[in-house]
């Protein structure tokens, strides 16, 4: 995969302190100051596009296969901006620059996945085998990136049959089996695909994974972590049929098991007992493109329906609970190209719509957003410009009938300047708004039951965010030898949240209100790469300060975000052309987190080592064998992105965080026919 060396590191200015670059950032700045002439180069694993506030990190299907990805944590293991909390699919939460996935615009083939089920569990799952790529845009971006992108967006794009068919092939398939030692897991995947008419493809994929409670680095078993995941997917793709393209897809994803009530915490009989849990998602999408060859017509249309649901039954009492989020919506836009070819003027005008209905125990809330947007992109010599705005009209109707209803405008602008000598400078500013925010589905009945009162604070306002970025990148060849290649990128960012909507309870009264002041996520991301022949090395770094309205570090604020220690990652891999063999070694490390509010425990630092290999036998080109050893040294640790229960908690549960999996040997074999 192509990579423009990119690092996104987070350094947030701490309470009333001045931002100071860390050693890696300073080194990068010095290296960027003196560069050699260079052409674009080919590297692996991450791509960063030109417009900086539209900077998209792309994780592709080849990278996912190399790491035998099984969940969200594996999908984003090498993406600096993204961290994942939780230890199983049922408990995983995504964070972009420390901000939780509830503050992101997440979509699968354009279908919104922004439902909020329960603050202790995942809001959605996806089968990595389905993905063509996952695109990450950190921080509010372009107007056509969709609604509610307060902290950025993540777009999952699924495969087409045409992506899998070999040249000249009209029918094919893939069967894959894998094992994982830490959880004694087995997984099987079957895909069949074919061309049913010229340019028309059909793809069907199903996968199943069964696992036991996983073994930790200390050798113990972590209760309530074993489960069963199932995925069923079908897609019709009519591509380049004259000026038309059409993609229709349907997916059912489910995760079942005997999990804890709060799966991101250790199971304990008191207040975190085991429950029979089923988390399921059904998503249906239709995407249409019309490109007749005219510079003034490039139409894209999308409609979707998505439903995410959790069912739980207590093993001890038999009591059951259910929560559901159902989303419908779509997007229609056209991109106009005009003016001199050298200016590459592209004006996108469009409208998008999303409506979410959250429900539990006979109560429901609805939240909808309809927007008009415009985004203009152009090139002036060595400068790329992008600017635009969204007009969002939103409405949330709470369970007691009160509403939040208004209209806001969100502008953005970014600039990328190709200075020369392989150096580019970039900056940008963007805003976003969210007024269609329902409460978490499992707890909607809070404040509206018998004898209870739900109060919406008078003058409640929509949440808004403002994000600024500035940085530089460089790439070159022939640095130390005539055959090597290298690249550096550093980005400073500053995101402010205003009017964060929260709720609190006092007795039988639950109040929905705006948090006073602002929440800030400030920091630096950095990425450096070096390659020579078949060897590629990537060093990544992320440092951030996530602070609340009192200037205190935000840790484990579910629904908002989580601070971690500085994150380092180092990946080394060597690819042999004959035979087709890739060998790799990755180190991921988190520094100790010490800057915490009073009463909060320090989070221990740790480092894990992973080895991986992929081999295609020369006499069997349709067979791919993959092996990996993750957490090589069987480190006993708790992921800093996973919820930590403090000693002063009134819940009566043993404090601390759930322990992560220990050494995990993964083996897989995939055969294409």
C-alpha positions as CSV (number, residue, x, y, z in Angstrom):
1,X,0.0,0.0,0.0
2,X,1.2,3.5,-0.7
3,X,2.4,5.5,2.2
4,X,3.2,9.2,2.5
5,X,5.1,9.2,5.7
6,X,2.8,10.4,8.3
7,X,2.8,10.9,12.0
8,X,0.0,12.3,14.0
9,X,1.1,12.9,17.5
10,X,-0.9,14.4,20.2
11,X,0.5,16.8,22.6
12,X,-2.1,18.8,24.4
13,X,-1.3,21.8,26.3
14,X,-1.7,21.0,29.9
15,X,-3.6,23.3,32.3
16,X,-2.3,26.8,31.7
17,X,1.0,25.5,30.4
18,X,2.9,26.2,27.2
19,X,3.1,23.4,24.6
20,X,6.7,22.1,24.4
21,X,7.8,19.7,21.6
22,X,8.9,16.3,22.7
23,X,12.4,14.9,21.6
24,X,11.1,13.0,18.6
25,X,9.2,16.1,17.3
26,X,12.2,18.3,17.7
27,X,14.3,15.8,15.8
28,X,11.8,15.6,13.0
29,X,11.7,19.4,12.8
30,X,15.5,19.5,12.4
31,X,15.5,16.8,9.8
32,X,12.8,18.6,7.9
33,X,14.8,21.8,7.8
34,X,17.5,20.3,5.6
35,X,16.2,18.0,2.9
36,X,17.2,16.5,-0.4
37,X,15.4,16.5,-3.7
38,X,13.0,13.7,-3.8
39,X,10.2,12.1,-5.8
40,X,7.1,10.4,-4.3
41,X,8.1,6.9,-3.0
42,X,6.3,3.7,-2.4
43,X,6.0,2.4,1.2
44,X,3.7,0.3,3.2
45,X,0.8,0.3,5.6
46,X,-0.5,3.9,5.9
47,X,-1.5,6.6,3.4
48,X,-2.0,10.2,4.2
49,X,-3.7,12.3,1.5
50,X,-2.9,15.8,0.4
51,X,-5.5,18.1,2.2
52,X,-4.4,18.2,5.8
53,X,-7.8,18.5,7.5
54,X,-8.9,15.9,5.0
55,X,-5.9,13.8,5.8
56,X,-7.0,10.2,5.6
57,X,-5.1,7.3,7.1
58,X,-6.0,4.3,5.1
59,X,-5.7,0.7,6.4
60,X,-6.1,-1.7,3.6
61,X,-7.1,-5.4,3.3
62,X,-3.6,-6.6,2.8
63,X,-2.5,-5.1,6.1
64,X,-5.4,-6.7,7.9
65,X,-4.6,-10.1,6.4
66,X,-1.0,-9.8,7.4
67,X,-1.9,-9.3,11.1
68,X,-4.8,-11.8,11.0
69,X,-7.1,-9.1,12.2
70,X,-10.0,-10.3,14.2
71,X,-11.5,-7.1,15.8
72,X,-11.3,-3.3,15.9
73,X,-8.0,-3.4,17.9
74,X,-6.3,-5.4,15.2
75,X,-7.7,-3.2,12.4
76,X,-6.1,0.0,13.9
77,X,-3.0,-1.5,15.6
78,X,-0.6,0.6,13.3
79,X,-2.7,3.8,13.0
80,X,-1.2,6.5,15.4
81,X,-4.4,8.6,15.7
82,X,-6.6,5.6,16.7
83,X,-6.5,3.6,19.9
84,X,-9.0,0.9,21.0
85,X,-10.0,0.1,24.5
86,X,-11.5,-3.2,25.8
87,X,-10.2,-6.7,25.5
88,X,-13.0,-8.4,23.5
89,X,-15.3,-7.5,20.6
90,X,-18.1,-7.0,23.1
91,X,-16.2,-4.3,25.1
92,X,-14.1,-2.5,22.5
93,X,-14.3,1.3,22.2
94,X,-12.6,3.4,19.5
95,X,-10.7,6.6,20.4
96,X,-9.4,9.2,17.9
97,X,-6.9,11.5,19.6
98,X,-8.4,10.4,23.0
99,X,-12.0,11.2,22.0
100,X,-14.5,8.3,22.2
101,X,-16.3,6.9,19.2
102,X,-19.6,8.4,20.4
103,X,-18.1,11.8,19.2
104,X,-17.1,10.5,15.7
105,X,-19.0,10.0,12.4
106,X,-18.6,6.3,11.9
107,X,-20.0,4.6,8.7
108,X,-19.9,1.3,6.8
109,X,-20.4,1.9,3.1
110,X,-22.0,5.2,3.9
111,X,-24.4,3.8,6.6
112,X,-24.2,5.7,9.9
113,X,-23.1,3.6,12.9
114,X,-23.4,6.3,15.5
115,X,-25.9,4.6,17.9
116,X,-25.0,4.7,21.6
117,X,-26.1,1.4,23.3
118,X,-24.3,1.3,26.6
119,X,-21.3,3.1,28.0
120,X,-19.6,-0.1,29.2
121,X,-19.8,-2.0,25.9
122,X,-19.2,-1.8,22.2
123,X,-21.6,0.2,20.1
124,X,-20.8,-1.9,16.9
125,X,-18.6,-4.6,15.5
126,X,-17.4,-5.4,12.1
127,X,-15.8,-8.5,10.5
128,X,-12.3,-7.5,9.2
129,X,-12.5,-10.1,6.4
130,X,-15.2,-7.9,4.7
131,X,-13.0,-4.7,4.5
132,X,-11.4,-3.3,1.5
133,X,-10.1,-0.4,3.6
134,X,-10.7,1.7,6.7
135,X,-10.3,5.4,6.4
136,X,-9.5,7.6,9.3
137,X,-9.9,11.4,9.3
138,X,-8.8,12.8,12.7
139,X,-10.4,16.1,13.8
140,X,-13.4,17.9,12.2
141,X,-12.8,17.9,8.4
142,X,-14.4,18.8,5.1
143,X,-18.1,19.7,4.9
144,X,-18.8,16.5,2.8
145,X,-17.4,14.2,5.5
146,X,-20.9,13.9,7.1
147,X,-22.7,15.0,10.2
148,X,-21.7,14.8,13.9
149,X,-17.9,14.5,13.2
150,X,-17.0,16.4,16.4
151,X,-13.7,14.5,16.8
152,X,-13.4,13.2,13.2
153,X,-14.7,10.3,11.1
154,X,-14.0,6.6,10.4
155,X,-15.3,5.2,7.2
156,X,-15.3,1.4,6.6
157,X,-15.5,0.3,2.9
158,X,-16.3,-3.3,2.1
159,X,-15.0,-5.4,-0.8
160,X,-16.6,-5.9,-4.2
161,X,-16.6,-9.1,-6.1
162,X,-14.5,-7.4,-8.7
163,X,-11.8,-6.8,-6.1
164,X,-11.4,-10.5,-5.6
165,X,-11.8,-12.0,-9.1
166,X,-8.5,-12.7,-10.8
167,X,-8.0,-11.4,-14.4
168,X,-10.1,-13.4,-16.8
169,X,-11.9,-15.2,-13.9
170,X,-15.7,-15.1,-13.8
171,X,-16.2,-17.2,-10.6
172,X,-14.0,-17.8,-7.6
173,X,-13.9,-18.2,-3.9
174,X,-11.8,-18.3,-0.8
175,X,-11.8,-20.6,2.2
176,X,-9.8,-19.6,5.3
177,X,-9.2,-21.2,8.7
178,X,-7.3,-19.8,11.7
179,X,-6.5,-20.5,15.3
180,X,-5.6,-18.3,18.3
181,X,-3.8,-19.8,21.3
182,X,-4.7,-17.2,24.0
183,X,-8.4,-17.8,23.8
184,X,-8.3,-21.3,22.3
185,X,-10.2,-19.7,19.4
186,X,-10.9,-21.2,16.0
187,X,-12.3,-19.2,13.1
188,X,-13.5,-20.1,9.6
189,X,-14.4,-17.9,6.6
190,X,-15.9,-18.8,3.3
191,X,-16.3,-16.4,0.4
192,X,-17.8,-17.0,-3.1
193,X,-17.9,-14.4,-5.7
194,X,-18.5,-14.2,-9.5
195,X,-19.5,-12.0,-12.4
196,X,-23.2,-12.7,-13.1
197,X,-23.2,-10.4,-16.2
198,X,-20.7,-8.0,-17.8
199,X,-19.5,-5.6,-15.1
200,X,-21.9,-7.1,-12.6
201,X,-20.6,-9.0,-9.6
202,X,-22.0,-10.9,-6.6
203,X,-20.2,-11.6,-3.4
204,X,-21.2,-13.7,-0.4
205,X,-19.1,-14.0,2.7
206,X,-19.7,-15.8,6.0
207,X,-17.4,-16.2,8.9
208,X,-17.6,-17.8,12.4
209,X,-15.3,-17.5,15.4
210,X,-15.6,-19.4,18.7
211,X,-13.4,-18.7,21.7
212,X,-13.0,-19.6,25.4
213,X,-12.1,-17.2,28.2
214,X,-8.6,-15.9,27.2
215,X,-5.4,-16.5,29.2
216,X,-3.7,-13.4,30.6
217,X,0.0,-12.7,30.7
218,X,0.0,-13.9,34.3
219,X,-1.4,-17.3,33.3
220,X,-4.9,-16.8,34.7
221,X,-8.1,-17.0,32.7
222,X,-10.2,-13.8,32.4
223,X,-13.8,-14.7,33.1
224,X,-16.5,-13.5,30.8
225,X,-14.4,-13.1,27.7
226,X,-15.2,-16.1,25.7
227,X,-17.8,-15.8,23.0
228,X,-19.1,-16.5,19.5
229,X,-18.9,-14.1,16.6
230,X,-20.9,-14.6,13.3
231,X,-21.0,-12.5,10.2
232,X,-23.1,-12.9,7.0
233,X,-22.6,-10.5,4.1
234,X,-23.9,-10.2,0.6
235,X,-23.1,-7.5,-2.0
236,X,-24.1,-6.8,-5.6
237,X,-21.8,-4.5,-7.5
238,X,-22.5,-3.1,-11.0
239,X,-19.4,-1.1,-11.9
240,X,-18.7,1.2,-14.9
241,X,-21.9,0.2,-16.7
242,X,-21.6,3.1,-19.1
243,X,-21.8,6.1,-16.8
244,X,-23.4,4.2,-14.0
245,X,-22.2,2.3,-11.0
246,X,-24.4,0.6,-8.3
247,X,-23.6,-1.2,-5.1
248,X,-26.2,-2.9,-2.9
249,X,-25.1,-4.7,0.3
250,X,-26.6,-6.4,3.3
251,X,-24.8,-7.5,6.4
252,X,-25.7,-9.3,9.7
253,X,-23.1,-9.3,12.4
254,X,-23.6,-10.8,15.9
255,X,-21.6,-11.4,19.0
256,X,-23.0,-13.8,21.7
257,X,-21.5,-15.0,24.9
258,X,-21.7,-15.2,28.7
259,X,-20.2,-11.8,29.4
260,X,-20.2,-9.5,32.4
261,X,-22.9,-6.8,32.8
262,X,-20.0,-4.4,32.3
263,X,-17.8,-6.3,29.8
264,X,-14.9,-3.7,30.0
265,X,-14.5,-4.6,33.7
266,X,-13.6,-7.8,35.5
267,X,-16.5,-10.2,36.3
268,X,-17.4,-10.2,40.0
269,X,-20.6,-11.6,41.7
270,X,-21.5,-8.2,43.2
271,X,-22.7,-5.6,40.7
272,X,-20.8,-7.1,37.7
273,X,-22.4,-10.6,37.4
274,X,-22.5,-12.6,34.2
275,X,-25.3,-12.2,31.7
276,X,-26.2,-14.1,28.6
277,X,-25.5,-11.4,26.0
278,X,-26.3,-10.9,22.3
279,X,-25.0,-7.9,20.4
280,X,-26.2,-7.7,16.8
281,X,-26.1,-5.3,13.9
282,X,-28.0,-5.4,10.6
283,X,-26.9,-2.9,7.9
284,X,-28.4,-2.4,4.4
285,X,-26.8,0.1,1.9
286,X,-27.3,1.3,-1.6
287,X,-24.7,3.5,-3.3
288,X,-25.1,4.9,-6.8
289,X,-22.6,6.9,-8.9
290,X,-23.2,8.6,-12.3
291,X,-20.2,9.9,-14.2
292,X,-21.2,10.6,-17.8
293,X,-17.8,12.2,-18.7
294,X,-19.0,15.8,-18.3
295,X,-16.9,18.0,-16.1
296,X,-20.1,19.4,-14.5
297,X,-21.7,16.1,-13.6
298,X,-20.3,13.6,-11.1
299,X,-23.2,12.4,-8.9
300,X,-23.1,10.2,-5.8
301,X,-26.2,9.0,-4.0
302,X,-26.4,6.8,-0.9
303,X,-29.3,5.5,1.2
304,X,-29.1,3.2,4.2
305,X,-30.8,1.5,7.1
306,X,-28.9,0.2,10.1
307,X,-30.0,-1.4,13.3
308,X,-27.9,-2.3,16.4
309,X,-29.4,-4.2,19.3
310,X,-28.2,-5.7,22.6
311,X,-30.2,-8.4,24.5
312,X,-29.1,-9.5,28.0
313,X,-30.4,-12.1,30.4
314,X,-29.1,-12.5,34.0
315,X,-27.8,-16.0,34.8
316,X,-28.7,-15.4,38.4
317,X,-32.2,-14.0,38.3
318,X,-33.4,-14.6,34.7
319,X,-34.2,-10.8,34.4
320,X,-33.7,-9.5,30.8
321,X,-33.0,-6.1,29.3
322,X,-33.0,-4.9,25.7
323,X,-31.8,-1.8,23.9
324,X,-31.9,-0.8,20.2
325,X,-30.7,2.0,18.0
326,X,-32.2,2.2,14.5
327,X,-30.8,4.6,11.9
328,X,-32.0,5.6,8.4
329,X,-30.6,8.2,6.1
330,X,-28.8,9.1,2.9
331,X,-26.5,11.5,1.0
332,X,-26.9,13.1,-2.4
333,X,-24.1,15.2,-4.0
334,X,-22.6,16.4,-7.2
335,X,-19.1,17.5,-7.9
336,X,-18.6,20.2,-10.5
337,X,-15.2,20.6,-12.3
338,X,-14.6,23.9,-14.0
339,X,-12.0,26.4,-15.0
340,X,-8.4,25.8,-16.2
341,X,-7.3,22.2,-15.9
342,X,-4.2,23.3,-14.0
343,X,-6.4,24.7,-11.2
344,X,-8.3,21.4,-10.8
345,X,-11.4,23.2,-9.4
346,X,-13.8,20.8,-7.8
347,X,-17.0,22.1,-6.1
348,X,-19.1,19.5,-4.3
349,X,-22.6,20.5,-3.4
350,X,-24.9,18.1,-1.6
351,X,-27.3,17.2,1.2
352,X,-27.2,14.5,3.8
353,X,-29.8,13.2,6.3
354,X,-29.7,10.8,9.3
355,X,-32.3,9.9,11.8
356,X,-31.7,7.7,14.9
357,X,-34.3,6.2,17.1
358,X,-33.0,4.8,20.4
359,X,-35.3,2.6,22.6
360,X,-35.5,0.5,25.7
361,X,-38.2,-0.7,28.2
362,X,-41.1,1.0,26.3
363,X,-39.4,4.4,26.1
364,X,-37.7,5.9,23.0
365,X,-35.9,9.0,21.8
366,X,-35.4,10.3,18.3
367,X,-32.6,12.5,16.9
368,X,-32.4,13.7,13.3
369,X,-30.1,15.9,11.3
370,X,-30.5,17.3,7.8
371,X,-27.7,19.3,6.1
372,X,-26.8,21.2,3.0
373,X,-23.1,21.4,2.3
374,X,-20.5,22.9,-0.1
375,X,-16.8,22.1,-0.4
376,X,-14.5,23.6,-2.9
377,X,-11.1,22.1,-3.7
378,X,-8.5,23.7,-6.0
379,X,-4.8,24.0,-6.9
380,X,-2.9,27.2,-7.3
381,X,0.6,26.3,-8.5
382,X,2.3,24.6,-5.5
383,X,-0.7,25.3,-3.2
384,X,-3.7,23.1,-2.7
385,X,-6.7,24.8,-1.1
386,X,-9.9,23.4,0.3
387,X,-12.7,25.4,1.9
388,X,-16.4,24.9,2.5
389,X,-19.3,24.9,5.0
390,X,-22.2,22.8,6.3
391,X,-25.6,24.1,7.4
392,X,-27.0,21.5,9.8
393,X,-30.7,21.6,10.9
394,X,-31.1,19.2,13.9
395,X,-33.7,18.1,16.3
396,X,-33.6,15.7,19.4
397,X,-36.8,14.7,21.1
398,X,-36.1,13.3,24.5
399,X,-38.1,10.6,26.3
400,X,-40.2,13.2,28.2
401,X,-41.2,15.0,25.0
402,X,-38.9,18.0,25.4
403,X,-36.7,18.9,22.4
404,X,-33.4,20.5,21.3
405,X,-34.1,22.1,17.9
406,X,-31.9,24.6,16.0
407,X,-29.8,25.3,12.9
408,X,-26.0,26.0,12.8
409,X,-23.3,26.7,10.2
410,X,-19.9,25.0,10.3
411,X,-17.1,26.4,8.1
412,X,-13.7,24.9,7.3
413,X,-10.6,25.7,5.4
414,X,-7.2,24.0,4.8
415,X,-4.0,24.6,2.8
416,X,-1.2,22.4,1.6
417,X,2.0,24.0,0.2
418,X,4.5,22.0,-1.7
419,X,7.6,24.0,-0.8
420,X,10.1,21.9,-2.8
421,X,12.8,19.4,-2.0
422,X,10.2,16.9,-0.9
423,X,8.9,19.3,1.8
424,X,5.2,20.2,2.3
425,X,3.7,22.5,4.8
426,X,0.0,22.3,5.8
427,X,-2.5,24.0,8.0
428,X,-6.3,24.0,8.5
429,X,-9.3,24.9,10.6
430,X,-12.6,23.2,10.8
431,X,-15.8,23.3,12.9
432,X,-18.6,20.8,13.5
433,X,-21.9,20.7,15.3
434,X,-24.1,18.0,16.8
435,X,-27.6,18.7,18.1
436,X,-29.1,15.3,17.3
437,X,-27.8,13.5,20.3
438,X,-29.9,10.9,22.0
439,X,-28.9,9.3,25.3
440,X,-27.5,5.8,25.6
441,X,-30.2,3.4,24.6
442,X,-30.0,1.0,27.6
443,X,-30.6,3.9,30.0
444,X,-33.2,5.9,28.2
445,X,-35.8,5.0,30.8
446,X,-33.8,6.9,33.4
447,X,-35.9,9.8,34.7
448,X,-39.1,8.8,33.0
449,X,-40.2,5.8,35.1
450,X,-42.8,5.8,37.8
451,X,-42.0,8.5,40.4
452,X,-39.1,9.8,38.3
453,X,-38.6,13.1,36.6
454,X,-36.5,13.9,33.5
455,X,-35.5,17.6,33.1
456,X,-34.0,19.2,30.1
457,X,-32.1,22.3,31.1
458,X,-33.7,25.5,29.7
459,X,-31.5,26.9,26.9
460,X,-29.8,23.6,26.1
461,X,-27.5,24.1,23.2
462,X,-26.0,21.8,20.5
463,X,-22.4,20.5,21.0
464,X,-19.8,22.2,18.8
465,X,-16.1,21.6,18.1
466,X,-13.3,23.6,16.6
467,X,-10.1,22.0,15.3
468,X,-6.9,23.6,14.2
469,X,-3.9,21.7,12.6
470,X,-0.5,22.7,11.5
471,X,2.5,20.6,10.4
472,X,5.0,19.6,7.8
473,X,6.1,16.5,6.0
474,X,9.1,15.4,3.9
475,X,9.9,12.4,1.8
476,X,13.0,11.6,-0.2
477,X,15.3,9.0,-1.8
478,X,19.0,8.4,-1.8
479,X,19.5,9.6,1.8
480,X,22.2,7.2,3.0
481,X,22.6,5.1,-0.2
482,X,21.4,5.4,-3.7
483,X,18.6,2.9,-3.1
484,X,17.1,4.0,0.2
485,X,14.0,6.0,0.9
486,X,12.7,8.0,3.9
487,X,10.0,10.2,5.1
488,X,8.9,12.3,8.1
489,X,5.7,14.0,9.1
490,X,4.7,15.9,12.2
491,X,1.2,17.4,13.0
492,X,0.2,19.6,15.9
493,X,-3.5,19.7,16.6
494,X,-5.9,21.5,18.9
495,X,-9.5,20.5,19.2
496,X,-12.0,22.3,21.5
497,X,-15.4,21.0,22.5
498,X,-18.1,23.5,23.6
499,X,-21.5,22.8,25.2
500,X,-20.8,19.1,25.8
501,X,-24.2,17.5,26.6
502,X,-24.2,15.4,29.8
503,X,-26.7,14.2,32.3
504,X,-26.7,13.8,36.1
505,X,-29.1,12.3,38.6
506,X,-30.0,13.5,42.1
507,X,-32.6,11.4,43.8
508,X,-35.4,10.7,41.3
509,X,-34.5,13.6,39.1
510,X,-32.3,13.2,36.0
511,X,-31.2,16.5,34.3
512,X,-29.8,16.9,30.8
513,X,-27.5,19.9,30.7
514,X,-24.5,21.5,28.9
515,X,-21.2,21.2,30.6
516,X,-19.8,24.6,31.4
517,X,-16.5,25.6,29.7
518,X,-14.6,23.6,27.1
519,X,-13.0,20.2,26.7
520,X,-9.7,20.3,24.9
521,X,-7.7,17.7,23.0
522,X,-4.3,19.0,22.1
523,X,-1.2,17.2,20.9
524,X,1.3,16.1,18.3
525,X,1.5,13.1,16.1
526,X,4.7,12.1,14.4
527,X,5.7,9.4,12.0
528,X,9.0,8.5,10.4
529,X,9.8,5.8,7.9
530,X,12.9,4.4,6.3
531,X,13.3,1.7,3.7
532,X,16.0,0.0,1.8
533,X,15.2,-2.7,-0.8
534,X,12.7,-5.1,0.8
535,X,13.1,-3.6,4.3
536,X,10.8,-1.0,5.7
537,X,10.8,0.5,9.2
538,X,8.1,2.8,10.6
539,X,8.4,4.7,13.9
540,X,5.2,6.3,15.2
541,X,4.6,8.6,18.2
542,X,1.4,10.1,19.8
543,X,1.3,12.4,22.7
544,X,-1.8,14.2,23.8
545,X,-3.5,16.1,26.7
546,X,-7.2,15.6,27.0
547,X,-8.6,18.1,29.5
548,X,-12.0,18.9,30.9
549,X,-13.6,22.2,31.6
550,X,-11.7,22.5,34.9
551,X,-8.4,21.9,33.2
552,X,-8.2,18.3,34.7
553,X,-7.0,15.3,32.7
554,X,-9.9,13.3,31.3
555,X,-9.6,9.6,32.2
556,X,-12.3,7.0,31.7
557,X,-15.0,9.5,31.1
558,X,-17.2,7.1,29.1
559,X,-19.1,8.9,26.3
560,X,-16.4,11.6,26.2
561,X,-12.8,10.2,26.0
562,X,-9.8,8.9,27.8
563,X,-6.2,10.1,28.3
564,X,-3.3,7.7,27.9
565,X,0.5,8.0,28.3
566,X,2.6,8.8,25.3
567,X,2.3,6.0,22.7
568,X,5.3,4.7,20.7
569,X,5.2,2.1,17.9
570,X,8.0,0.6,15.9
571,X,7.4,-1.7,13.0
572,X,10.1,-3.5,11.0
573,X,9.4,-5.8,8.1
574,X,11.2,-7.4,5.3
575,X,9.6,-8.6,2.1
576,X,11.2,-11.2,-0.1
577,X,10.1,-11.2,-3.7
578,X,11.0,-14.8,-4.4
579,X,9.5,-16.6,-2.5
580,X,6.7,-14.3,-1.6
581,X,7.5,-14.0,2.1
582,X,7.1,-11.2,4.6
583,X,8.6,-11.2,8.1
584,X,7.9,-8.5,10.6
585,X,8.4,-7.4,14.2
586,X,6.4,-4.7,16.0
587,X,6.9,-3.0,19.3
588,X,4.1,-1.0,20.9
589,X,4.7,1.0,24.1
590,X,2.8,3.3,26.4
591,X,4.6,5.6,28.8
592,X,3.4,5.8,32.4
593,X,0.5,8.2,32.9
594,X,1.1,10.3,35.9
595,X,-0.6,13.7,35.3
596,X,-4.0,12.8,36.8
597,X,-6.7,14.4,39.0
598,X,-6.6,13.9,42.7
599,X,-7.8,10.5,43.7
600,X,-6.9,8.9,40.4
601,X,-4.3,6.2,40.3
602,X,-1.3,6.3,38.0
603,X,-1.6,4.1,34.9
604,X,1.4,1.8,34.6
605,X,3.5,1.9,31.4
606,X,4.2,-1.2,29.3
607,X,5.5,-2.5,26.0
608,X,4.5,-5.5,23.9
609,X,6.3,-7.2,21.1
610,X,4.7,-9.0,18.1
611,X,6.2,-11.2,15.4
612,X,4.4,-12.0,12.2
613,X,5.0,-13.7,8.9
614,X,3.1,-14.4,5.6
615,X,4.2,-16.8,2.9
616,X,2.8,-17.7,-0.5
617,X,4.5,-21.0,-1.7
618,X,6.0,-20.6,-5.1
619,X,4.3,-23.7,-6.5
620,X,1.0,-22.9,-4.8
621,X,0.2,-19.2,-5.6
622,X,-3.4,-19.5,-4.4
623,X,-2.4,-20.5,-0.9
624,X,-1.4,-18.0,1.8
625,X,0.0,-19.1,5.1
626,X,0.2,-16.6,7.9
627,X,1.6,-16.9,11.4
628,X,2.0,-14.5,14.3
629,X,3.0,-14.4,18.0
630,X,1.4,-11.4,19.7
631,X,2.6,-10.3,23.2
632,X,5.7,-12.4,22.5
633,X,7.1,-12.2,26.1
634,X,3.7,-12.9,27.7
635,X,3.5,-9.5,29.4
636,X,1.0,-9.1,32.1
637,X,-0.6,-5.7,31.7
638,X,-3.8,-3.7,31.6
639,X,-4.4,-1.6,28.4
640,X,-4.5,2.1,29.3
641,X,-7.4,2.5,26.9
642,X,-9.5,0.2,29.0
643,X,-11.7,1.4,31.9
644,X,-9.9,1.6,35.3
645,X,-12.0,1.3,38.4
646,X,-10.7,3.4,41.3
647,X,-10.2,2.2,44.8
648,X,-12.7,4.9,46.1
649,X,-15.5,3.5,43.8
650,X,-18.7,2.8,45.7
651,X,-19.5,-0.2,43.6
652,X,-17.8,-2.6,45.9
653,X,-15.8,-4.3,43.1
654,X,-12.1,-5.0,43.3
655,X,-10.4,-1.9,41.9
656,X,-8.1,-1.8,38.8
657,X,-8.5,-2.7,35.1
658,X,-9.2,-5.9,33.3
659,X,-6.0,-7.7,32.3
660,X,-5.2,-8.0,28.6
661,X,-4.5,-11.3,26.8
662,X,-1.1,-12.9,27.2
663,X,1.0,-14.5,24.5
664,X,-1.2,-15.3,21.5
665,X,0.0,-17.6,18.7
666,X,-2.1,-17.1,15.6
667,X,-2.0,-19.4,12.6
668,X,-4.1,-19.2,9.4
669,X,-4.3,-20.7,6.0
670,X,-6.3,-19.1,3.1
671,X,-6.9,-20.8,-0.2
672,X,-8.4,-19.1,-3.3
673,X,-10.0,-21.0,-6.1
